[in-house]
Amino acid sequence: MNKPKLDHLYRMTDMVGIAEHCLIATPDLREGYCVDDNARALQVALRLKEEKLVDIYLKFLVSAAGKYSYKNDLNQNLVWENESIGENFGRAMAGLADTIKLGLRDDQKLTGMFLFDQYVKYIEKVESLRSKAWLIYGLLVRDQCSSKLGSVLENYIKVKISKKKIGQMSKYDFKKMAIILSDELITSYEKNSDISWRWFEDKITYDIGRLPWALFWAYSVFGNIKYLNIAKESLDLLLEQIYDKKLDCFSFPGYRGWFEKNGKKALFVQQPIEAGSVVEACTEAFSVTKEKKYLDWAQKALDWYHGRNILGARMVDQNTGGVYDGLEEKGINLNQGAESLLSYLLARLSVQFMPRKARQSVGVSFNKGSSFVQ
């Protein structure tokens, strides 16, 4: 797989972080910066081994650290706003966990570990299902990380905080916390689902693939068959409901109404993050189940960016490397914001990070011409 074009990622990034929005393809600093996007940008930079970008995005998360969570919005005057235990918290923790695992230098890994462990005690306050999904991933990645690195961190923080607090930071059972959050997703699923609606909420909304994605991750570690069954049931329903068989393409719920349990679905505005999260969910489903159908679905979702959508519009700007912000009723939204770009890059990288042998075992090579190599 070819390395994705990063011109727009660099265009949107300055010494502060990645800007949230663009006016067409020019960063619109009037809209400021946010933790959501910088956490995702950190995950991209780590996977692509872009060391300078890792430093910038990690620095942004350090500066966002608040009293009990991460402040989400940094305005154009570089003043922080909106500290909350929302989705910004889950994404930040996932990005920090990836830093511990994939950091290019030990200082990056240690910074990620220090921040992650400092805020892990606030996970019990999280209410957002999507934040819980990100945290399941983050906790499981954190649990995989070197105990030797943890010992280095303990020695370092002895000069910063008391021994009592060191003990408090190191006492957490990350796997147990991940099980609690996974069970909470299951509870929400059982509360809202029935024979015709196998979903976690009474409406399918934003970042649609994230909830089954998290349960596939949980199953891969714990082997709880209930996690697997509900991950598959929910993802299979999702794929069935959002694929337009007549047009042979995905038609994601638009944010002007989303997709309600009664069957009412908004066609517009369809956002790139929906396609990206479906790619990630399907690649994780394949990694767990080895069922080729999930890679087929992943390719169709990634094709959405390249014109396989209800308007036949290419969402990736070949000149800038950016991704348009959405499908409107009368055409595409020409702005190329951070979320759109990062959802596409993370989707591509989720495929790239799958072992080649696993792909070849089901006869998938992603030859030139496939959207996986565009």
Secondary structure per residue as TSV (DSSP state, phi and psi in degrees):
chain	resnum	aa	ss	phi	psi
A	1	M	-	360.0	132.7
A	2	N	-	-71.1	150.8
A	3	K	-	-69.7	133.6
A	4	P	-	-65.5	154.3
A	5	K	-	-70.1	127.3
A	6	L	-	-110.9	11.0
A	7	D	H	-54.0	-44.9
A	8	H	H	-73.8	-32.7
A	9	L	H	-60.6	-44.0
A	10	Y	H	-71.0	-35.2
A	11	R	H	-62.9	-37.2
A	12	M	H	-83.1	-10.7
A	13	T	B	-103.5	129.2
A	14	D	-	-120.6	-163.7
A	15	M	S	-73.3	-11.6
A	16	V	S	-85.1	-48.1
A	17	G	-	166.7	-159.6
A	18	I	B	-93.9	129.7
A	19	A	B	-66.7	150.8
A	20	E	S	-76.8	-42.0
A	21	H	-	-128.1	164.3
A	22	C	E	-127.9	150.2
A	23	L	E	-95.8	103.0
A	24	I	T	59.0	-108.3
A	25	A	T	-112.8	8.5
A	26	T	E	-99.8	125.4
A	27	P	E	-53.1	130.7
A	28	D	-	-103.2	91.4
A	29	L	G	-69.5	-11.3
A	30	R	G	-62.6	-24.6
A	31	E	G	-89.8	-7.5
A	32	G	-	73.5	-154.1
A	33	Y	E	-131.8	160.5
A	34	C	E	-143.9	156.0
A	35	V	H	-64.6	-41.3
A	36	D	H	-47.9	-51.7
A	37	D	H	-74.0	-38.2
A	38	N	H	-69.6	-30.7
A	39	A	H	-66.8	-43.4
A	40	R	H	-67.5	-38.4
A	41	A	H	-63.1	-36.4
A	42	L	H	-61.3	-42.6
A	43	Q	H	-62.6	-40.1
A	44	V	H	-64.2	-48.9
A	45	A	H	-61.7	-38.2
A	46	L	H	-63.7	-43.5
A	47	R	H	-68.9	-31.4
A	48	L	H	-91.1	-1.7
A	49	K	T	58.2	41.3
A	50	E	-	-92.5	89.4
A	51	E	H	-60.1	-43.4
A	52	K	H	-64.5	-38.3
A	53	L	H	-68.4	-38.4
A	54	V	H	-56.9	-45.2
A	55	D	H	-59.6	-42.7
A	56	I	H	-66.6	-49.1
A	57	Y	H	-70.8	-34.7
A	58	L	H	-67.7	-40.2
A	59	K	H	-60.0	-37.4
A	60	F	H	-62.3	-43.8
A	61	L	H	-66.8	-36.5
A	62	V	H	-60.8	-44.2
A	63	S	H	-70.8	-21.0
A	64	A	H	-83.9	-10.3
A	65	A	B	-62.4	126.5
A	66	G	-	-113.7	-157.4
A	67	K	S	-70.3	-42.7
A	68	Y	S	-135.0	0.6
A	69	S	S	-161.0	-153.4
A	70	Y	E	-116.6	133.2
A	71	K	E	-68.2	142.2
A	72	N	E	-96.2	-39.1
A	73	D	E	-113.3	130.2
A	74	L	E	-114.4	113.9
A	75	N	-	-79.3	178.8
A	76	Q	T	-65.0	-17.6
A	77	N	T	-92.1	9.2
A	78	L	S	61.2	39.7
A	79	V	-	-109.6	130.2
A	80	W	E	-79.8	144.8
A	81	E	E	-140.0	159.9
A	82	N	E	63.1	65.7
A	83	E	E	-79.1	128.1
A	84	S	E	-158.0	162.3
A	85	I	S	-98.7	59.5
A	86	G	S	-106.5	-155.1
A	87	E	H	-65.2	-25.7
A	88	N	H	-60.6	-34.2
A	89	F	H	-66.2	-47.5
A	90	G	H	-63.2	-43.9
A	91	R	H	-66.4	-39.9
A	92	A	H	-61.8	-43.9
A	93	M	H	-65.9	-37.6
A	94	A	H	-64.7	-42.1
A	95	G	H	-64.3	-38.8
A	96	L	H	-67.8	-39.0
A	97	A	H	-62.5	-41.9
A	98	D	H	-62.6	-34.5
A	99	T	H	-64.8	-39.8
A	100	I	H	-62.3	-39.1
A	101	K	H	-83.0	-40.2
A	102	L	H	-112.4	0.8
A	103	G	-	-51.0	143.6
A	104	L	S	-85.5	-15.3
A	105	R	S	-137.1	156.6
A	106	D	H	-62.7	-33.8
A	107	D	H	-65.4	-35.6
A	108	Q	H	-64.5	-45.7
A	109	K	H	-60.8	-44.1
A	110	L	H	-66.6	-38.1
A	111	T	H	-62.5	-44.8
A	112	G	H	-60.9	-42.0
A	113	M	H	-67.6	-42.3
A	114	F	H	-60.3	-48.2
A	115	L	H	-67.5	-44.0
A	116	F	H	-58.4	-50.4
A	117	D	H	-68.3	-27.2
A	118	Q	H	-69.4	-33.3
A	119	Y	H	-104.8	-2.6
A	120	V	G	-61.9	-27.7
A	121	K	G	-67.1	-15.7
A	122	Y	G	-91.1	0.0
A	123	I	G	-60.0	-33.5
A	124	E	G	-63.4	-15.2
A	125	K	G	-87.5	-7.8
A	126	V	-	-70.7	135.0
A	127	E	-	-115.3	-31.6
A	128	S	-	-63.8	129.4
A	129	L	H	-63.8	-38.1
A	130	R	H	-70.2	-35.1
A	131	S	H	-64.9	-39.6
A	132	K	H	-62.0	-38.9
A	133	A	H	-61.9	-47.3
A	134	W	H	-61.9	-37.0
A	135	L	H	-70.6	-34.8
A	136	I	H	-57.2	-48.2
A	137	Y	H	-60.6	-49.5
A	138	G	H	-61.2	-42.1
A	139	L	H	-65.3	-39.7
A	140	L	H	-70.5	-37.7
A	141	V	H	-67.2	-44.2
A	142	R	H	-58.5	-39.1
A	143	D	H	-66.0	-25.4
A	144	Q	H	-79.0	-12.6
A	145	C	S	-80.2	155.3
A	146	S	-	-56.5	128.4
A	147	S	H	-68.3	-26.9
A	148	K	H	-62.7	-40.8
A	149	L	H	-63.3	-37.9
A	150	G	H	-62.7	-36.3
A	151	S	H	-66.5	-38.9
A	152	V	H	-62.4	-41.6
A	153	L	H	-64.3	-41.8
A	154	E	H	-60.2	-43.1
A	155	N	H	-62.8	-37.6
A	156	Y	H	-67.0	-46.5
A	157	I	H	-78.7	-5.6
A	158	K	T	-60.4	-27.3
A	159	V	T	-87.1	-5.3
A	160	K	T	-110.7	-36.0
A	161	I	S	-137.5	168.6
A	162	S	-	-72.9	161.0
A	163	K	H	-61.4	-34.5
A	164	K	H	-60.5	-44.1
A	165	K	H	-71.6	-31.1
A	166	I	H	-59.9	-43.7
A	167	G	H	-62.7	-39.4
A	168	Q	H	-65.3	-36.4
A	169	M	H	-71.3	-31.0
A	170	S	H	-96.4	-0.7
A	171	K	-	-83.8	-10.7
A	172	Y	-	-72.0	138.2
A	173	D	-	-96.8	97.7
A	174	F	H	-63.1	-38.4
A	175	K	H	-64.7	-43.2
A	176	K	H	-61.6	-41.3
A	177	M	H	-64.0	-38.4
A	178	A	H	-66.1	-36.9
A	179	I	H	-64.3	-43.8
A	180	I	H	-58.5	-45.6
A	181	L	H	-68.0	-39.2
A	182	S	H	-62.9	-41.7
A	183	D	H	-65.4	-32.0
A	184	E	H	-68.6	-35.6
A	185	L	H	-63.6	-42.0
A	186	I	H	-61.0	-44.5
A	187	T	H	-59.1	-43.5
A	188	S	H	-65.3	-38.4
A	189	Y	H	-62.6	-48.1
A	190	E	H	-66.1	-30.9
A	191	K	H	-70.5	-36.2
A	192	N	H	-102.8	-15.4
A	193	S	-	-92.6	155.8
A	194	D	-	-146.6	-167.0
A	195	I	S	-59.2	-39.0
A	196	S	S	-99.2	-7.4
A	197	W	-	-135.5	90.8
A	198	R	-	-99.6	78.5
A	199	W	S	-146.2	165.1
A	200	F	S	-82.3	-17.8
A	201	E	S	-136.8	173.5
A	202	D	S	-86.6	7.6
A	203	K	E	-152.4	138.3
A	204	I	E	-92.8	118.8
A	205	T	-	-123.3	-117.4
A	206	Y	S	-88.2	145.5
A	207	D	S	54.5	54.0
A	208	I	T	-63.3	-28.5
A	209	G	T	-84.8	-4.8
A	210	R	H	-68.0	-33.4
A	211	L	H	-73.3	-50.9
A	212	P	H	-62.5	-35.0
A	213	W	H	-53.9	-44.5
A	214	A	H	-65.9	-38.9
A	215	L	H	-71.5	-31.6
A	216	F	H	-62.9	-40.1
A	217	W	H	-62.2	-45.0
A	218	A	H	-62.5	-42.4
A	219	Y	H	-63.5	-38.7
A	220	S	H	-62.0	-24.6
A	221	V	H	-97.0	-44.7
A	222	F	H	-97.6	-20.7
A	223	G	-	69.6	17.9
A	224	N	-	-75.1	113.3
A	225	I	H	-62.6	-26.1
A	226	K	H	-65.7	-38.5
A	227	Y	H	-60.7	-44.8
A	228	L	H	-64.5	-47.0
A	229	N	H	-60.8	-43.7
A	230	I	H	-74.3	-34.5
A	231	A	H	-59.8	-45.5
A	232	K	H	-69.7	-45.0
A	233	E	H	-57.8	-47.6
A	234	S	H	-69.5	-41.9
A	235	L	H	-67.5	-41.0
A	236	D	H	-63.3	-40.5
A	237	L	H	-62.9	-45.2
A	238	L	H	-57.6	-49.4
A	239	L	H	-62.2	-40.6
A	240	E	H	-64.5	-40.3
A	241	Q	H	-78.9	-27.3
A	242	I	H	-106.2	6.3
A	243	Y	E	-101.0	126.0
A	244	D	E	-88.2	104.0
A	245	K	T	-67.7	-32.9
A	246	K	T	-66.5	-43.0
A	247	L	T	-89.0	-9.1
A	248	D	T	56.0	51.7
A	249	C	E	-158.6	162.9
A	250	F	E	-73.4	139.5
A	251	S	-	-127.8	93.6
A	252	F	-	-75.1	149.2
A	253	P	-	-60.0	131.7
A	254	G	-	-80.7	153.8
A	255	Y	T	-75.5	-6.0
A	256	R	T	-90.1	63.0
A	257	G	T	130.2	-25.4
A	258	W	-	56.5	-149.6
A	259	F	E	-127.9	109.1
A	260	E	E	-89.3	158.7
A	261	K	T	-60.6	-26.9
A	262	N	T	-76.9	1.2
A	263	G	S	99.2	-7.3
A	264	K	-	-76.1	124.1
A	265	K	B	-128.5	132.9
A	266	A	-	-83.2	131.0
A	267	L	-	-79.6	-28.1
A	268	F	S	-133.7	149.0
A	269	V	-	-93.7	123.7
A	270	Q	B	-80.6	133.1
A	271	Q	-	-111.1	147.2
A	272	P	H	-58.3	-29.4
A	273	I	H	-62.4	-28.1
A	274	E	H	-67.4	-44.4
A	275	A	H	-62.4	-43.2
A	276	G	H	-63.7	-42.4
A	277	S	H	-69.4	-31.0
A	278	V	H	-69.3	-40.5
A	279	V	H	-58.3	-48.1
A	280	E	H	-62.7	-41.8
A	281	A	H	-64.3	-41.3
A	282	C	H	-71.8	-37.1
A	283	T	H	-68.3	-35.8
A	284	E	H	-69.6	-37.8
A	285	A	H	-61.3	-41.6
A	286	F	H	-65.8	-42.0
A	287	S	H	-58.2	-33.8
A	288	V	H	-85.3	-45.8
A	289	T	H	-96.2	-22.9
A	290	K	-	62.1	22.4
A	291	E	-	-86.8	119.2
A	292	K	H	-61.5	-25.4
A	293	K	H	-57.7	-31.3
A	294	Y	H	-72.0	-32.0
A	295	L	H	-70.7	-35.1
A	296	D	H	-61.8	-43.5
A	297	W	H	-64.5	-39.3
A	298	A	H	-60.9	-41.7
A	299	Q	H	-65.5	-41.0
A	300	K	H	-63.8	-38.1
A	301	A	H	-67.9	-40.3
A	302	L	H	-69.2	-31.9
A	303	D	H	-62.6	-24.1
A	304	W	T	-53.7	-38.9
A	305	Y	T	-66.6	-24.7
A	306	H	B	-106.3	21.8
A	307	G	T	111.0	-6.2
A	308	R	-	-88.4	70.6
A	309	N	S	-143.4	177.4
A	310	I	T	-67.8	-17.4
A	311	L	T	-102.7	-6.1
A	312	G	-	64.4	29.0
A	313	A	-	-99.2	133.1
A	314	R	B	-76.2	121.8
A	315	M	-	-91.2	-12.0
A	316	V	B	-98.6	121.7
A	317	D	-	-80.3	111.0
A	318	Q	T	-67.0	-22.7
A	319	N	T	-79.7	-43.2
A	320	T	T	-95.8	-24.8
A	321	G	-	85.0	1.2
A	322	G	-	-84.8	174.1
A	323	V	B	-127.2	130.1
A	324	Y	-	-66.2	150.6
A	325	D	S	-76.7	-15.0
A	326	G	E	171.5	166.5
A	327	L	E	-95.8	112.4
A	328	E	E	-94.3	165.7
A	329	E	T	-60.1	-34.5
A	330	K	T	-102.5	9.4
A	331	G	E	145.7	-162.7
A	332	I	E	-93.2	150.1
A	333	N	E	-79.4	115.1
A	334	L	-	-73.9	-12.9
A	335	N	-	-67.9	145.4
A	336	Q	-	-124.0	75.5
A	337	G	-	-79.4	175.0
A	338	A	H	-66.5	-45.5
A	339	E	H	-58.1	-42.0
A	340	S	H	-62.3	-48.4
A	341	L	H	-62.4	-46.8
A	342	L	H	-68.7	-34.3
A	343	S	H	-62.9	-38.6
A	344	Y	H	-68.6	-45.7
A	345	L	H	-64.5	-41.9
A	346	L	H	-66.0	-34.9
A	347	A	H	-64.5	-48.0
A	348	R	H	-59.9	-42.5
A	349	L	H	-72.0	-26.1
A	350	S	H	-65.0	-32.0
A	351	V	H	-75.8	-44.1
A	352	Q	H	-61.6	-32.5
A	353	F	T	-81.5	-7.4
A	354	M	S	-72.2	138.6
A	355	P	-	-57.6	135.8
A	356	R	H	-57.2	-38.4
A	357	K	H	-62.5	-36.5
A	358	A	H	-65.3	-40.8
A	359	R	H	-66.7	-44.2
A	360	Q	H	-68.8	-24.5
A	361	S	T	-64.9	-21.6
A	362	V	T	-111.8	15.4
A	363	G	T	78.8	23.5
A	364	V	-	-106.1	117.0
A	365	S	-	-114.0	-14.9
A	366	F	-	53.5	59.6
A	367	N	-	-67.7	167.1
A	368	K	T	-57.1	132.8
A	369	G	T	111.8	-26.3
A	370	S	S	-73.2	148.8
A	371	S	G	-63.3	-19.3
A	372	F	G	-68.4	-18.0
A	373	V	G	-117.3	9.7
A	374	Q	-	-80.6	360.0
